[in-house]
Amino acid sequence: MVVEARITHLEQFGAFVDLGCGVISMIPIDRISVSRIRHPDHRFVCGMR
């Protein structure tokens, strides 16, 4: 399933996303990319959908 979300905050360990309707979730850094990255800002920026 694909769900549209907005990146709200980036931390060393993952990215926080707003799924809508007041639901906030965290994507762990190991789930962001198939290749190893040091920080989520290598793939995302705040406000990105």
N, CA, C and O atoms as a MOPAC input file, in Angstrom:
PM7 MOZYME 1SCF
protein

 N      0.83600 1    -1.16200 1     0.00000 1
 C      0.00000 1     0.00000 1     0.00000 1
 C      0.89100 1     1.23800 1     0.00000 1
 O      1.91100 1     1.27900 1     0.68700 1
 N      0.50100 1     2.23900 1    -0.77000 1
 C      1.21900 1     3.51000 1    -0.81800 1
 C      0.32700 1     4.56800 1    -0.18100 1
 O     -0.84100 1     4.71200 1    -0.54300 1
 N      0.89100 1     5.30300 1     0.76700 1
 C      0.15300 1     6.34900 1     1.47500 1
 C      0.89200 1     7.66400 1     1.28800 1
 O      2.10500 1     7.72800 1     1.48900 1
 N      0.17400 1     8.71200 1     0.90600 1
 C      0.80800 1    10.02500 1     0.77800 1
 C      1.03200 1    10.60300 1     2.17100 1
 O      0.14700 1    10.55300 1     3.02600 1
 N      2.21500 1    11.14600 1     2.38600 1
 C      2.57500 1    11.72400 1     3.68000 1
 C      3.48600 1    12.92400 1     3.44900 1
 O      4.05100 1    13.09100 1     2.36900 1
 N      3.62000 1    13.76200 1     4.48700 1
 C      4.48400 1    14.94000 1     4.42400 1
 C      5.57700 1    14.79100 1     5.47600 1
 O      5.29200 1    14.49700 1     6.63700 1
 N      6.82800 1    14.99500 1     5.06700 1
 C      7.96000 1    14.92400 1     5.99600 1
 C      7.88500 1    16.13200 1     6.92400 1
 O      7.83000 1    17.27300 1     6.46300 1
 N      7.88300 1    15.88000 1     8.22700 1
 C      7.77600 1    16.97400 1     9.19200 1
 C      9.07000 1    17.23600 1     9.95700 1
 O      9.31400 1    18.35900 1    10.39900 1
 N      9.90300 1    16.20100 1    10.11600 1
 C     11.09700 1    16.35600 1    10.94500 1
 C     12.09700 1    15.25800 1    10.58400 1
 O     11.70700 1    14.11800 1    10.33200 1
 N     13.37300 1    15.60000 1    10.55900 1
 C     14.42600 1    14.62300 1    10.27500 1
 C     15.36700 1    14.50700 1    11.47300 1
 O     15.78300 1    15.51200 1    12.05000 1
 N     15.68800 1    13.28900 1    11.83100 1
 C     16.65300 1    12.99800 1    12.89600 1
 C     17.66700 1    12.00300 1    12.34700 1
 O     17.44000 1    11.40400 1    11.29600 1
 N     18.77400 1    11.82400 1    13.04200 1
 C     19.81700 1    10.88600 1    12.62000 1
 C     19.25300 1     9.47400 1    12.42700 1
 O     19.70500 1     8.74500 1    11.54400 1
 N     18.28300 1     9.08700 1    13.23500 1
 C     17.75800 1     7.71900 1    13.22500 1
 C     16.55900 1     7.50400 1    12.31100 1
 O     16.12900 1     6.36500 1    12.12500 1
 N     15.99900 1     8.59200 1    11.72600 1
 C     14.85000 1     8.41100 1    10.84000 1
 C     14.12900 1     9.70200 1    10.51600 1
 O     14.57100 1    10.79400 1    10.87500 1
 N     13.00000 1     9.55200 1     9.82300 1
 C     12.19700 1    10.69900 1     9.39100 1
 C     10.79600 1    10.59800 1     9.98800 1
 O     10.20100 1     9.52000 1    10.01200 1
 N     10.27800 1    11.71800 1    10.46800 1
 C      8.91500 1    11.77000 1    10.98100 1
 C      8.00700 1    12.28800 1     9.88100 1
 O      8.33400 1    13.25900 1     9.19800 1
 N      6.85800 1    11.63100 1     9.71200 1
 C      5.92800 1    11.98500 1     8.64800 1
 C      4.52900 1    12.20200 1     9.20600 1
 O      4.11600 1    11.54500 1    10.16200 1
 N      3.80900 1    13.13600 1     8.59100 1
 C      2.41000 1    13.40400 1     8.92200 1
 C      1.56200 1    12.67900 1     7.89000 1
 O      1.61400 1    13.00000 1     6.70200 1
 N      0.78500 1    11.70600 1     8.33600 1
 C     -0.05600 1    10.91000 1     7.44800 1
 C     -1.43300 1    11.52900 1     7.25200 1
 O     -2.23700 1    11.02200 1     6.47000 1
 N     -1.70800 1    12.62000 1     7.95800 1
 C     -3.01700 1    13.26200 1     7.88400 1
 C     -3.88200 1    12.83700 1     9.06100 1
 O     -3.58200 1    11.85700 1     9.74200 1
 N     -4.95100 1    13.57800 1     9.29200 1
 C     -5.89300 1    13.28900 1    10.38800 1
 C     -5.19900 1    13.21200 1    11.74400 1
 O     -5.65400 1    12.49000 1    12.63100 1
 N     -4.10200 1    13.94900 1    11.91300 1
 C     -3.39700 1    13.97100 1    13.19100 1
 C     -2.51400 1    12.76000 1    13.45400 1
 O     -2.04300 1    12.58100 1    14.57800 1
 N     -2.28000 1    11.93300 1    12.45600 1
 C     -1.45700 1    10.73100 1    12.62700 1
 C     -0.02300 1    11.03500 1    12.19300 1
 O      0.23400 1    11.37900 1    11.04000 1
 N      0.90600 1    10.90000 1    13.14600 1
 C      2.33300 1    11.10500 1    12.89300 1
 C      3.01700 1     9.74500 1    13.03400 1
 O      2.68400 1     8.96800 1    13.92800 1
 N      3.96600 1     9.46600 1    12.15400 1
 C      4.68900 1     8.19800 1    12.20600 1
 C      6.17200 1     8.46500 1    11.96500 1
 O      6.55600 1     9.54100 1    11.50600 1
 N      6.99800 1     7.47000 1    12.28200 1
 C      8.43000 1     7.59400 1    12.07700 1
 C      8.88900 1     6.47800 1    11.15000 1
 O      8.52300 1     5.31600 1    11.33100 1
 N      9.69800 1     6.84400 1    10.14800 1
 C     10.29200 1     5.86400 1     9.24400 1
 C     11.74600 1     5.68300 1     9.68100 1
 O     12.53400 1     6.62400 1     9.57900 1
 N     12.11700 1     4.50000 1    10.16300 1
 C     13.50300 1     4.27100 1    10.58300 1
 C     14.47200 1     4.41500 1     9.40600 1
 O     14.11400 1     4.13100 1     8.26300 1
 N     15.68300 1     4.85200 1     9.68800 1
 C     16.66600 1     5.11500 1     8.63600 1
 C     16.94400 1     3.87800 1     7.77900 1
 O     17.22400 1     4.01200 1     6.58800 1
 N     16.87300 1     2.68900 1     8.35600 1
 C     17.14100 1     1.48300 1     7.56200 1
 C     16.00400 1     1.13400 1     6.60500 1
 O     16.16600 1     0.25700 1     5.75700 1
 N     14.84900 1     1.80800 1     6.72300 1
 C     13.71700 1     1.60000 1     5.81300 1
 C     13.61900 1     2.69000 1     4.74400 1
 O     12.78200 1     2.60100 1     3.84400 1
 N     14.46500 1     3.71300 1     4.83700 1
 C     14.40400 1     4.84700 1     3.91300 1
 C     15.06600 1     4.52600 1     2.57900 1
 O     14.59900 1     4.97400 1     1.53200 1
 N     16.14000 1     3.76100 1     2.60800 1
 C     16.90100 1     3.50400 1     1.38800 1
 C     17.42700 1     2.07200 1     1.37500 1
 O     17.73100 1     1.50400 1     2.42500 1
 N     17.53000 1     1.50200 1     0.19600 1
 C     18.11200 1     0.16400 1     0.06000 1
 C     19.60700 1     0.22700 1     0.36200 1
 O     20.15700 1    -0.66900 1     1.00300 1
 N     20.26300 1     1.29900 1    -0.10800 1
 C     21.68000 1     1.48900 1     0.19900 1
 C     21.81000 1     2.23400 1     1.52700 1
 O     20.90400 1     2.96200 1     1.93400 1
 N     22.93300 1     2.04600 1     2.18600 1
 C     23.14900 1     2.67900 1     3.48600 1
 C     23.32000 1     4.19000 1     3.32900 1
 O     24.08100 1     4.64700 1     2.47600 1
 N     22.61300 1     4.96200 1     4.15300 1
 C     22.77100 1     6.41500 1     4.18500 1
 C     23.08000 1     6.82500 1     5.61700 1
 O     22.69800 1     6.13400 1     6.56200 1
 N     23.77200 1     7.94800 1     5.77900 1
 C     24.15700 1     8.41200 1     7.11400 1
 C     23.06100 1     9.22800 1     7.79300 1
 O     22.95600 1     9.24100 1     9.01900 1
 N     22.24600 1     9.90600 1     6.98800 1
 C     21.20500 1    10.77300 1     7.55200 1
 C     20.03900 1    10.83500 1     6.57200 1
 O     20.25900 1    10.81700 1     5.36100 1
 N     18.80600 1    10.90600 1     7.06400 1
 C     17.64000 1    10.97500 1     6.18000 1
 C     17.64600 1    12.17400 1     5.22800 1
 O     16.96600 1    12.14300 1     4.20300 1
 N     18.40400 1    13.23100 1     5.55000 1
 C     18.42700 1    14.39600 1     4.65400 1
 C     19.14700 1    14.09500 1     3.33400 1
 O     19.17200 1    14.93500 1     2.43400 1
 N     19.72900 1    12.90000 1     3.22300 1
 C     20.29200 1    12.46700 1     1.94100 1
 C     19.19300 1    12.02500 1     0.97900 1
 O     19.45100 1    11.86700 1    -0.21400 1
 N     17.97000 1    11.82300 1     1.47500 1
 C     16.83800 1    11.40700 1     0.63800 1
 C     15.63900 1    12.34800 1     0.72900 1
 O     14.87800 1    12.47500 1    -0.23000 1
 N     15.46400 1    13.01400 1     1.88400 1
 C     14.27900 1    13.84000 1     2.13200 1
 C     14.64100 1    15.25700 1     2.55400 1
 O     15.75800 1    15.51700 1     3.00200 1
 N     13.68100 1    16.17600 1     2.40600 1
 C     13.74300 1    17.51100 1     3.00400 1
 C     12.41100 1    17.73900 1     3.70800 1
 O     11.38700 1    17.19500 1     3.29300 1
 N     12.42100 1    18.53600 1     4.76500 1
 C     11.17700 1    18.82600 1     5.48300 1
 C     10.17500 1    19.48500 1     4.53900 1
 O     10.52700 1    20.35400 1     3.74100 1
 N      8.93400 1    19.05700 1     4.64800 1
 C      7.87700 1    19.58200 1     3.79900 1
 C      7.64800 1    18.76200 1     2.54500 1
 O      6.63500 1    18.92800 1     1.86600 1
 N      8.58800 1    17.87500 1     2.23400 1
 C      8.46400 1    17.03000 1     1.03900 1
 C      7.26600 1    16.09700 1     1.17800 1
 O      6.96600 1    15.62100 1     2.27300 1
 N      6.58300 1    15.83800 1     0.06400 1
 C      5.45600 1    14.88500 1     0.05400 1
 C      5.86100 1    13.64000 1    -0.67900 1
 O      5.06300 1    12.71100 1    -0.80400 1

